[in-house]
Amino acid sequence: MDRSEQLIADSLSKHAADAPSDDRLLAAVHTRLRRRRTGRTIGAVVVAAAAVATAITATHLQLRTDPQVAQNPAPGWRWESFRTVQVQVPSSWTQYVSGPAPCTFLGNAAVPAIGRLNGWPASKVYTCNTAVLPLAQRQPYLWFNDVQAPGIKRYDGGWTEETRVVGGVKLSVLTKDDALRRTILDSARSITGTDYYGCTPQQPADEPTGKPTAQITAASVCEYWNGSLIASSSVPPEKVLELTGELLSPPQPRSGPGPAPAGCQDPARREYVIHLRTSDQSWPVHVSYSTCSVDHQSPALNIIQTGPHHQTQGADLFDPVSPIPSLPR
């Protein structure tokens, strides 16, 4: 062996010695996976005349540099986020559902959807007893954290549902188009740092100070439940100035949501972090939302609770739901 070959061999040996062992590598991988047991739940579709009140707390603002976010989506696509994963979906998919697949489709628009299986029913467990809707009602979907096991299931009429785990979150996609299903799932990425919209997987504990000195030109919304990210989005450009004016108006002094009516329980309380942006900086504004609040409806929430933040969700209604017997999927 000549001298150059010996140097290469020595270098390879050194790097091999420095590399983590299989056990250490496996442990590192497991520490990055967040596993959560979920059950198939369903909330009743209820028409109720209930006044939903809110509480809003706009903190003081602090100038800070935006973190690096995900790449721009492909043309005709957009990013959707849930907990520790983000994934691209067709821009035409604009129906949002909170609850189990596919039962939560019942009573909703017959168009493709993005579903989120949230834990809002708390101690109640609502189940779905069907794996797929009848052909006449069936629509494509992406569902976050549903109960399907990873793998592929084929149904009648050429429909296929594929489930993968990315970033510790299950993604289930039902389509008749194999290429579309693979494109959606192949785009999925773990959220490292922040997602495309600048949202962190865990709710930040900001205590900012100061106020913006430059014109706000964009805004994004990060929605959290029990401290975990459940949805994020960009505010439509035509709504940015209106939302900024609402959020930066002097808020009423308060430390959180108003008192709840007697006997009111709100498992669906959520927190929003609104990032008001210039070209390269942002200011976070915190907003609280609760169905139990006796405060007035905030105009800011009318702008915030759209798109992925306006899911069809039975847990936001004051109405009990009886469990539905479940069948194995």
C-alpha positions as CSV (number, residue, x, y, z in Angstrom):
1,M,0.0,0.0,0.0
2,D,1.5,3.4,-1.0
3,R,1.4,6.5,1.2
4,S,-1.7,8.0,-0.3
5,E,-3.7,4.8,0.2
6,Q,-2.5,4.6,3.8
7,L,-3.7,8.1,4.5
8,I,-7.1,7.4,3.1
9,A,-7.4,4.2,5.1
10,D,-6.3,6.0,8.3
11,S,-8.9,8.8,7.7
12,L,-11.7,6.3,7.2
13,S,-10.8,4.4,10.3
14,K,-10.8,7.7,12.3
15,H,-14.3,8.7,11.1
16,A,-15.6,5.3,11.8
17,A,-14.4,5.4,15.3
18,D,-16.0,8.8,15.9
19,A,-19.4,7.7,14.5
20,P,-22.2,6.9,16.9
21,S,-23.0,3.3,17.7
22,D,-26.2,1.6,16.4
23,D,-27.7,1.8,19.9
24,R,-26.8,5.5,20.3
25,L,-28.2,6.3,16.8
26,L,-31.4,4.4,17.5
27,A,-31.8,6.2,20.8
28,A,-31.3,9.5,19.1
29,V,-34.0,8.7,16.5
30,H,-36.5,7.6,19.1
31,T,-36.0,10.8,21.1
32,R,-37.1,12.8,18.0
33,L,-40.3,10.8,17.6
34,R,-43.4,12.0,19.4
35,R,-45.9,9.2,19.7
36,R,-49.4,9.7,20.7
37,R,-52.2,7.2,21.2
38,T,-55.3,8.3,19.4
39,G,-58.8,7.0,19.2
40,R,-61.3,7.5,16.5
41,T,-63.7,10.1,17.6
42,I,-66.7,11.9,16.3
43,G,-68.6,15.0,17.2
44,A,-72.3,15.4,16.4
45,V,-73.1,17.9,13.7
46,V,-75.3,20.2,15.7
47,V,-77.2,23.3,14.7
48,A,-77.3,25.4,17.8
49,A,-78.1,29.0,18.5
50,A,-75.2,29.6,20.8
51,A,-73.3,32.9,21.3
52,V,-69.6,32.2,21.1
53,A,-67.7,34.7,23.1
54,T,-64.0,35.2,23.1
55,A,-61.1,36.6,25.0
56,I,-58.2,38.4,23.4
57,T,-54.9,39.4,25.0
58,A,-52.6,41.3,22.8
59,T,-49.2,41.5,24.4
60,H,-46.6,44.2,23.9
61,L,-44.5,43.7,20.8
62,Q,-40.8,43.0,20.4
63,L,-38.7,43.4,17.3
64,R,-37.0,40.1,16.3
65,T,-35.5,38.4,13.3
66,D,-37.6,35.8,11.5
67,P,-36.2,32.2,11.7
68,Q,-35.5,30.4,8.5
69,V,-38.7,28.6,7.2
70,A,-39.5,25.9,4.7
71,Q,-39.1,26.3,1.0
72,N,-41.9,27.8,-1.1
73,P,-44.6,25.3,-2.1
74,A,-44.9,24.1,-5.7
75,P,-47.2,26.2,-7.9
76,G,-50.8,25.3,-7.2
77,W,-49.9,23.8,-3.8
78,R,-49.7,25.1,-0.2
79,W,-48.3,24.0,3.1
80,E,-50.4,22.5,5.9
81,S,-49.0,22.0,9.4
82,F,-50.0,19.9,12.4
83,R,-47.9,19.3,15.5
84,T,-44.4,18.4,14.3
85,V,-45.1,17.9,10.5
86,Q,-45.8,20.0,7.5
87,V,-47.1,18.7,4.1
88,Q,-48.1,20.2,0.8
89,V,-51.7,19.9,-0.5
90,P,-53.4,21.2,-3.7
91,S,-54.5,24.8,-3.3
92,S,-58.0,23.9,-4.3
93,W,-58.5,21.8,-1.2
94,T,-60.1,24.3,1.1
95,Q,-62.5,22.3,3.3
96,Y,-61.2,21.9,6.9
97,V,-62.6,19.3,9.3
98,S,-61.8,18.5,13.0
99,G,-62.6,15.0,14.1
100,P,-62.2,11.5,12.8
101,A,-62.0,10.3,9.2
102,P,-64.3,9.7,7.4
103,C,-67.3,10.2,9.7
104,T,-66.7,13.9,10.1
105,F,-67.4,14.4,6.4
106,L,-71.1,13.7,7.1
107,G,-73.1,16.9,6.8
108,N,-70.1,18.9,5.3
109,A,-69.4,20.0,1.7
110,A,-68.8,17.3,-0.8
111,V,-65.3,18.5,-1.7
112,P,-61.7,17.4,-0.8
113,A,-60.7,18.1,2.8
114,I,-57.9,18.5,5.2
115,G,-58.8,16.8,8.5
116,R,-57.3,17.0,12.0
117,L,-58.0,14.5,14.7
118,N,-57.8,16.7,17.7
119,G,-58.2,15.7,21.3
120,W,-60.9,18.2,22.2
121,P,-63.6,15.8,23.4
122,A,-61.4,15.3,26.5
123,S,-62.8,12.5,28.7
124,K,-65.4,11.5,26.2
125,V,-64.5,9.1,23.4
126,Y,-66.4,9.3,20.2
127,T,-65.8,6.6,17.6
128,C,-66.4,6.2,13.9
129,N,-67.7,2.9,12.7
130,T,-66.8,3.0,9.0
131,A,-63.5,2.8,7.2
132,V,-64.7,4.6,4.0
133,L,-67.8,6.5,3.0
134,P,-70.1,5.2,0.2
135,L,-68.9,6.1,-3.3
136,A,-71.5,8.8,-3.8
137,Q,-70.2,10.6,-0.7
138,R,-66.5,9.8,-1.0
139,Q,-64.0,12.7,-1.4
140,P,-60.2,12.8,-1.4
141,Y,-58.6,13.9,1.9
142,L,-55.4,14.4,3.9
143,W,-56.0,13.5,7.6
144,F,-53.6,14.3,10.4
145,N,-53.1,11.8,13.2
146,D,-56.1,9.5,12.4
147,V,-56.2,5.9,13.7
148,Q,-55.1,4.1,10.6
149,A,-52.0,2.0,10.9
150,P,-49.2,2.8,8.5
151,G,-49.6,1.1,5.2
152,I,-51.9,1.0,2.2
153,K,-55.6,0.1,2.1
154,R,-57.5,-0.4,-1.2
155,Y,-61.3,0.2,-1.4
156,D,-63.9,-0.2,-4.1
157,G,-64.1,2.2,-7.1
158,G,-60.4,2.5,-7.4
159,W,-59.9,4.4,-4.1
160,T,-56.7,3.9,-2.1
161,E,-55.8,5.2,1.4
162,E,-52.1,5.4,2.4
163,T,-50.8,6.2,5.8
164,R,-47.3,7.2,6.7
165,V,-45.6,8.5,9.9
166,V,-43.5,11.6,9.4
167,G,-42.1,13.6,12.3
168,G,-44.0,11.4,14.8
169,V,-47.4,12.2,13.2
170,K,-49.6,9.9,11.1
171,L,-50.6,11.3,7.7
172,S,-53.5,9.5,5.9
173,V,-54.3,10.3,2.3
174,L,-57.3,9.0,0.4
175,T,-57.5,9.4,-3.4
176,K,-58.3,7.7,-6.6
177,D,-55.2,9.2,-8.1
178,D,-52.1,7.2,-7.1
179,A,-49.7,9.9,-8.4
180,L,-51.5,12.7,-6.4
181,R,-51.4,10.6,-3.2
182,R,-47.7,9.9,-3.5
183,T,-47.0,13.6,-4.3
184,I,-48.8,14.7,-1.2
185,L,-47.1,12.2,1.1
186,D,-43.6,12.6,-0.5
187,S,-43.8,16.3,0.3
188,A,-44.2,15.8,4.1
189,R,-41.4,17.1,6.2
190,S,-40.6,17.2,9.9
191,I,-40.8,20.7,11.4
192,T,-37.3,21.6,12.5
193,G,-37.3,25.0,14.1
194,T,-40.3,26.6,12.4
195,D,-42.6,25.6,9.6
196,Y,-43.2,27.5,6.3
197,Y,-45.3,30.1,8.1
198,G,-42.8,30.7,10.9
199,C,-44.6,28.6,13.5
200,T,-42.9,26.5,16.1
201,P,-44.3,23.0,17.0
202,Q,-44.7,24.1,20.7
203,Q,-46.3,27.3,21.7
204,P,-43.7,29.9,22.5
205,A,-43.6,31.6,25.9
206,D,-42.9,35.1,24.6
207,E,-43.0,38.1,26.9
208,P,-42.1,40.7,24.2
209,T,-41.8,44.4,24.7
210,G,-41.6,47.5,22.5
211,K,-43.6,48.3,19.4
212,P,-43.0,48.1,15.6
213,T,-41.4,51.1,13.9
214,A,-41.8,49.9,10.3
215,Q,-44.8,49.2,8.2
216,I,-46.3,45.7,8.6
217,T,-46.6,44.1,5.2
218,A,-47.5,40.5,6.0
219,A,-48.8,38.3,8.8
220,S,-49.1,34.7,9.7
221,V,-51.2,32.7,12.2
222,C,-50.0,29.9,14.5
223,E,-52.8,28.1,16.3
224,Y,-52.1,26.0,19.4
225,W,-54.1,23.6,21.5
226,N,-52.6,22.4,24.9
227,G,-49.3,23.9,23.8
228,S,-49.0,22.0,20.5
229,L,-49.3,23.4,17.0
230,I,-52.5,22.3,15.2
231,A,-52.7,24.7,12.2
232,S,-50.8,27.6,10.6
233,S,-51.4,29.9,7.7
234,S,-50.7,33.3,6.1
235,V,-53.1,36.1,6.5
236,P,-54.6,37.2,3.1
237,P,-52.7,40.3,1.9
238,E,-55.8,42.4,1.8
239,K,-56.5,41.7,5.5
240,V,-53.1,42.4,6.9
241,L,-53.6,46.1,7.6
242,E,-57.0,45.5,9.1
243,L,-55.8,42.8,11.4
244,T,-52.7,44.9,12.4
245,G,-55.0,47.8,13.3
246,E,-57.2,45.5,15.5
247,L,-54.2,43.8,17.2
248,L,-52.3,47.0,17.9
249,S,-55.2,49.0,19.2
250,P,-54.9,49.5,23.0
251,P,-56.2,46.3,24.6
252,Q,-58.5,46.3,27.6
253,P,-56.4,45.4,30.7
254,R,-56.8,41.7,31.5
255,S,-54.6,38.7,32.3
256,G,-56.5,36.1,30.2
257,P,-60.0,34.9,29.3
258,G,-62.9,36.2,31.2
259,P,-64.8,34.2,33.8
260,A,-66.6,31.1,32.5
261,P,-70.4,30.6,33.0
262,A,-71.2,28.2,35.8
263,G,-70.8,24.6,34.7
264,C,-69.0,25.5,31.4
265,Q,-66.2,23.3,30.3
266,D,-64.1,24.2,27.3
267,P,-61.8,21.4,26.0
268,A,-61.4,23.3,22.8
269,R,-59.8,26.5,24.2
270,R,-57.0,27.6,21.8
271,E,-54.2,30.1,21.7
272,Y,-53.0,32.0,18.6
273,V,-49.7,33.6,18.0
274,I,-49.9,36.2,15.2
275,H,-46.6,37.2,13.6
276,L,-46.8,40.7,12.2
277,R,-44.0,41.1,9.6
278,T,-41.9,43.5,7.7
279,S,-39.6,42.1,5.0
280,D,-37.2,40.5,7.5
281,Q,-38.5,41.0,11.0
282,S,-41.6,40.0,13.0
283,W,-43.5,40.9,16.2
284,P,-45.6,38.2,17.9
285,V,-49.1,39.1,19.3
286,H,-50.9,36.5,21.5
287,V,-54.6,35.9,21.2
288,S,-56.7,33.6,23.4
289,Y,-60.0,32.0,22.3
290,S,-62.5,30.2,24.5
291,T,-66.2,29.3,24.1
292,C,-66.6,29.9,27.8
293,S,-65.5,33.5,27.8
294,V,-68.2,36.1,28.4
295,D,-66.2,38.8,26.6
296,H,-67.4,40.4,23.3
297,Q,-66.6,38.9,19.9
298,S,-63.3,40.3,18.8
299,P,-63.1,41.7,15.2
300,A,-59.6,40.3,15.0
301,L,-60.8,36.8,15.5
302,N,-63.2,37.2,12.5
303,I,-60.0,37.5,10.4
304,I,-57.9,35.0,12.3
305,Q,-60.5,32.1,12.3
306,T,-60.5,31.4,8.6
307,G,-59.0,28.7,6.4
308,P,-57.4,26.0,8.6
309,H,-58.4,27.9,11.7
310,H,-62.1,27.5,10.9
311,Q,-62.5,23.8,11.1
312,T,-66.0,22.2,11.3
313,Q,-65.8,20.9,14.8
314,G,-68.5,19.6,17.2
315,A,-66.3,20.3,20.2
316,D,-67.0,24.0,19.9
317,L,-70.7,23.5,20.6
318,F,-72.3,23.1,24.0
319,D,-74.0,19.8,23.3
320,P,-73.3,16.3,24.6
321,V,-72.7,13.5,22.1
322,S,-73.2,9.8,22.6
323,P,-70.5,7.3,21.6
324,I,-71.1,5.5,18.3
325,P,-70.1,1.8,18.4
326,S,-66.9,1.2,16.5
327,L,-65.9,-1.6,14.2
328,P,-62.3,-2.7,13.4
329,R,-60.8,-0.8,10.5
